[in-house]
Amino acid sequence: MAEERKQRKPIPRVDEESKPFWEACARHELYVQKCRHCGKVFYYPRSFCPEDLTQDLEWVKCSGRGKVYTFTVTYQNQSPGFRENLPYVMAYVELEEGVRMLTNIVGCKPEEVRIDMPVEVAFEDVTPDLSIPVFKPVGK
Amino acid sequence: MGITGKAAVVGVYEHPLRWAPHKTQYQLMAESARGALEDAGLSIKDVDGLFTSGVGPMGIVALAEHLNLNPDYLDSTSIGGSSFVAHTAHAAAAIAAGYCTVALIVYGSTWSSDRFAIGTGGGAGSDPPDQFEACFGPTTVGDYALVAQRHMHEFGTTSEQLAEIAVTMRRHASLNPFAKFRDPITVEDVLASRIVSSPLHLLDCCMISDGGGAVVVTSAERARDLKKKPVYILGAAEACYHTSAGCRDLTDAAAKQSGPKALARAGVTHKDIDMAMIYDSFTITVLVTLESLGFCQKGEGGAFVQHGRIGLGGELPINTDGGGLSSNHPGMRGIFLVIEATKQLRGECGERQVKDCRLALCHGTGGTLGLRHSGATLVLGV
């Protein structure tokens, strides 16, 4: 049942630029990218550096830890996959690597979420080949 | 170079309907076009520049066909609700360059009667960022709520301060016979309304209505011979802010980039502005926009909107028609910013007229503040 619900949420459309990122997520590993030319660390993944457009990039494995930059508890969303799971927490998490990513906070009550709360990555398996990175309070 | 004073808004029309299940989108556009052209004393045959948004990828061509127009200049820039503010500036530039002489900017929408869940629906798009967002359940309200939560955390902004914006817009709407919601509300009413996406309450959110509107722009020279007092286009600028590869400061809006440029191009400062039309998709949109435009310091927006400052009779009256929070919001509201500012500058606003209104600023926000959005600033004057 839970599986069925998850699958009704939009499944990320993996493309050539993002494939390594999503393949790592499927292994429950989180990566961001770094430009070897200018040193810029960035998210979301792409095939070039968003600072200088060079393609000399490396994948950086994240510690998986970060803190909540901001969040919202959503009580109303008519879309399939979400309307059955209200309320839920959407957040930007600032990773230790310095970039912010949109995600969900899980593993605690929505009313317990606070800005600056330490969190760590967890993975929600949405299909056999695809997992999405969500975050839970550290130690939960 | 520049567009300052070269073109003027000479005709405006706001469709009075907020619920139009018996009309089509293109019918609302045609009725609005007719209204604005009559206001200007021009005919549809005078139009040689056409501007619209909120239609399909080639919808502007279908609109030209529907109106039986063969314009020399077409612009269907689609940057969200701010599009029509941008169109007004684009029209002035096209006229200054000699590409067209009479520009019709037109909008129509039946999203309310179509039951389009703009604020709390949403699906997955196919642009690159969408795969990193849609699976986490972003809604329009939620995306703005992310900004509100961060603003409260960094600056101590309160729900009461945000509510003050909704209360002020409702007070203005009570003076606008066409506004959808006209019964006064209090800060307590806003706080007692249900949370849609924390910290935003239902009454922090704009409505969804049907509606339409049109604006006619022509050269300053031609404007002088028309029916109504010309409202000159003095300065404009656009910008867009996004997630900046993971480094965006969420409490800044694109207005920070476009606002100062538009004012400088018009050769005026904040103190010169008599009234402003600030896109109010949500209360937080207004607060962050006022800060980003520079009407107050960053973080001081909460205090700025209190004690009547943004109400009629205050230092900077905003959204005198009641805004998207209380008058109308058919999915995209930019055109109504230009229409109300024009009416104020002409002195046609009756009970809600701003005294001695000479200079107005419009700022449209399109998209969502929390993910990516456009900003379009326009300075108008008489």
Chai-1 contact restraints between the chains, C-beta under 6 A:
chainA,res_idxA,chainB,res_idxB,connection_type,confidence,min_distance_angstrom,max_distance_angstrom,comment,restraint_id
A,K9,B,C135,contact,1.0,0.0,6.0,A-B,restraint_1
A,P10,B,A124,contact,1.0,0.0,6.0,A-B,restraint_2
A,P10,B,A134,contact,1.0,0.0,6.0,A-B,restraint_3
A,P10,B,C135,contact,1.0,0.0,6.0,A-B,restraint_4
A,P12,B,Q131,contact,1.0,0.0,6.0,A-B,restraint_5
A,P12,B,C135,contact,1.0,0.0,6.0,A-B,restraint_6
A,R13,B,Q131,contact,1.0,0.0,6.0,A-B,restraint_7
A,F42,B,A245,contact,1.0,0.0,6.0,A-B,restraint_8
A,F42,B,G246,contact,1.0,0.0,6.0,A-B,restraint_9
A,Y43,B,G246,contact,1.0,0.0,6.0,A-B,restraint_10
A,Y44,B,F132,contact,1.0,0.0,6.0,A-B,restraint_11
A,P50,B,A245,contact,1.0,0.0,6.0,A-B,restraint_12
A,T70,B,L146,contact,1.0,0.0,6.0,A-B,restraint_13
A,T70,B,Q149,contact,1.0,0.0,6.0,A-B,restraint_14
A,T70,B,R150,contact,1.0,0.0,6.0,A-B,restraint_15
A,T72,B,G142,contact,1.0,0.0,6.0,A-B,restraint_16
A,T72,B,A145,contact,1.0,0.0,6.0,A-B,restraint_17
A,T72,B,L146,contact,1.0,0.0,6.0,A-B,restraint_18
A,T72,B,Q149,contact,1.0,0.0,6.0,A-B,restraint_19
A,T72,B,S197,contact,1.0,0.0,6.0,A-B,restraint_20
A,T72,B,S198,contact,1.0,0.0,6.0,A-B,restraint_21
A,V73,B,S198,contact,1.0,0.0,6.0,A-B,restraint_22
A,T74,B,G142,contact,1.0,0.0,6.0,A-B,restraint_23
A,T74,B,S197,contact,1.0,0.0,6.0,A-B,restraint_24
A,Y75,B,I195,contact,1.0,0.0,6.0,A-B,restraint_25
A,Q76,B,T120,contact,1.0,0.0,6.0,A-B,restraint_26
A,Q76,B,V196,contact,1.0,0.0,6.0,A-B,restraint_27
A,N77,B,T120,contact,1.0,0.0,6.0,A-B,restraint_28
A,N77,B,G137,contact,1.0,0.0,6.0,A-B,restraint_29
A,N77,B,T139,contact,1.0,0.0,6.0,A-B,restraint_30
A,Q78,B,A117,contact,1.0,0.0,6.0,A-B,restraint_31
A,Q78,B,T120,contact,1.0,0.0,6.0,A-B,restraint_32
A,Q78,B,G121,contact,1.0,0.0,6.0,A-B,restraint_33
A,S79,B,G121,contact,1.0,0.0,6.0,A-B,restraint_34
A,S79,B,G122,contact,1.0,0.0,6.0,A-B,restraint_35
A,F82,B,G137,contact,1.0,0.0,6.0,A-B,restraint_36
A,Y88,B,G137,contact,1.0,0.0,6.0,A-B,restraint_37
A,M90,B,F136,contact,1.0,0.0,6.0,A-B,restraint_38
A,M90,B,G137,contact,1.0,0.0,6.0,A-B,restraint_39
A,M90,B,G142,contact,1.0,0.0,6.0,A-B,restraint_40
A,V99,B,G246,contact,1.0,0.0,6.0,A-B,restraint_41
A,R100,B,G246,contact,1.0,0.0,6.0,A-B,restraint_42
A,L102,B,E133,contact,1.0,0.0,6.0,A-B,restraint_43
A,L102,B,F136,contact,1.0,0.0,6.0,A-B,restraint_44
A,T103,B,F136,contact,1.0,0.0,6.0,A-B,restraint_45
A,N104,B,F136,contact,1.0,0.0,6.0,A-B,restraint_46
A,I115,B,H153,contact,1.0,0.0,6.0,A-B,restraint_47
A,I132,B,C135,contact,1.0,0.0,6.0,A-B,restraint_48
